[in-house]
Amino acid sequence: MTSLRLMRDRYSLFAGLALLAVAFLIGALAIAGGISNRGNNDTLTVTGSAKKAIVSDFVVWSASLSAQDFQAANAAKQLAGWSKRVEAFLDAQGV
């Protein structure tokens, strides 16, 4: 009687471990597929033809200026001067 019970316990343990291994394999494949496809969504595909030229007047740019000095006031003065130069350049270019 004891050997039959021991055999059933081992069978249950084996079945549980096999199920866990299959679940682990499926999860690993899903994660690997997600990692390998992560950059594929960065493209835009257009089909068709254009009948009219399109002009856009919207753009988002980001820029940063920085200055280092022992005195905060001196660094602020430098930044103010550089900001004026950048704004003047962009205005001259029609931006």
Disulfide bonds with the S-S distance in Angstrom:
none
